[in-house]
Amino acid sequence: MRLRTQQAQAMTEFLIIIPVLILLIFGAVQAAFIYSAKTGLNYATFQAARIGAMNNAQYADMRRGLLRGMYPMFSQYQDEDERLEHTAEEVDNYVLITRINPDSAAFNAWAEEQEDPLGDGEAYDAIPNDNLMYRPMQQSPVSIQDANLLKIRVQYCMKLIVPMVDYLLSSTSKFVDRNNANKDPASFREVSRNTSANYGDVCRSRRGYVVSAEATVRMQSAAVDDDQCESGGRMICP
């Protein structure tokens, strides 16, 4: 009788542990995808900062760097045109660039009117980039040398594709507003920079998880404040 009562013990223990085991396996797979996306985003962010430093810290050129850097992340698309189209869609709808430096205070302190810095025949206020070794070092609020450091942060809402884990991670992400579960899907492009808390709605709508990366490079051209920094633009500029 004692042996008979213990015959189902292993089955009971198996039924208890199997959901946890499956969740751990799925979680490990999704963690590998997140790590791969983080590695690719680090490279893409550096490309964006490097090209932006060569082209007056303009969003259009940073976007070009992101396209170049994130293109290998979508190797599941065999057709090159289709892959490029998908990469552009991801960048335009699920990527947010924050230009941390130079900020508005740096432009207010150091920007000078320059003729044709963008090559379009117009004059713009730009932070000088020449003879930095011989320029004054005073802080107002930052030195002109520090104002010539381009620092950007890129946030990418990557789509989670592993079952169960996608719901758990998207629900626990600090960028996701779980109180707005009934809102229509949006995109980073559609959300004003003045309501950055709503960027979580974008990831909620696609079961996503926000991956971030930062890069800092020295400007190789005069930084010009970008129109994309204005309200409703695609880049946040403090």
Secondary structure by P-SEA (a helix, b strand, c coil): cccccccaaaaaaaaaaaaaaaaaaaaaaaaaaaaaaaaaaaaaaaaaaaaaaaccccaaaaaaaaaaaacccccccccaaaaaaaaaaaaaccbbbbcccccaaaaaccccccccccccccccccccccccccccccccccccccccbbbbbbbbbcccccaaaaaaaaaacccccccccccccccccccccccccaaaaaaaaabbbbbbbbbbbccccccccccccccccccccc
